[in-house]
């Protein structure tokens, strides 16, 4: 049984690449779907919207950065 995690990872990877290359505003759901090789409908099964996807990617990256900062300076007053 496929759980969609591989497709979701590919969507996130391609979205991040396109957002960095073109900007969030200039990247469309169609752009992301084409880069991944799925239909727009399939992409919407993995995310509610382009903005929700961008927000999720930002939040995950910010959380990773915060964890790295805390690990690099344990006990620092953050």
N, C-alpha and C positions, 0 to 999 in steps of 0.2 A: 504494500500500500504506500502510495506517495503522499508525503505530508506537505509538500510545497515549499519546504525550507530552502532547497537549492534554488528554486525559481525566485523566492523572496530575496535571497542573497544576491543573485544576479541583478535583480531589479535595483536593489540598494547600491550595488557597485556601479552600475551604469548610470543611475540617477546622480550619484555623487560625482562621477566623471563629467557628466553633461552639465550639472550645476556649476562645477568649477570652470568648465570650458566656456559655457555660454551665459551663465547666470541663471538663477531660479526663474526670473520673470520671462526670459527668452526660451526656456526649455518647456516643451509641451509634453503632455501625457503620451501623445503619439510618438514624439522623439524617443522617449524612454522605452515604450513598447517595441518600437522598431529596433532599437539598439539591443534589446534583450531577445528579440525574435518571438514575441508573443503578441496576441491581439490586445487592443485597448481593453476589451471586456475582461480578458484574463488578468491584466494588470490591476484592474479595479477589484478583483477578488483578493488582492494582496494589500491594497491601500485604498483609503477612502477618497483621497485627492492628492494632487501634486503638492499642495501646501502641507498637508498632513505628513506626507513622505519627507519633505524637506525639514519640517519641524522635528520629526523623529530622528533623522540623521544628525541634525544639529544637537539635539539633546543627548544622543548617544556619544557623540564626539566630545561634547562638553563634560559629560560625566567621566569619560575616559581621561580627559585632561585633568580634571579635578583629582581623580584617584592617583594619577601619576605625580601630581604636585604634592599630595599628601604623603605618598610613599617616599618621595625625594627629600622631604623635610619633616620627618615625624616629630610631632610635638610643637610644630610652628603654629603661631596664632593666626589661623586662617579664618 
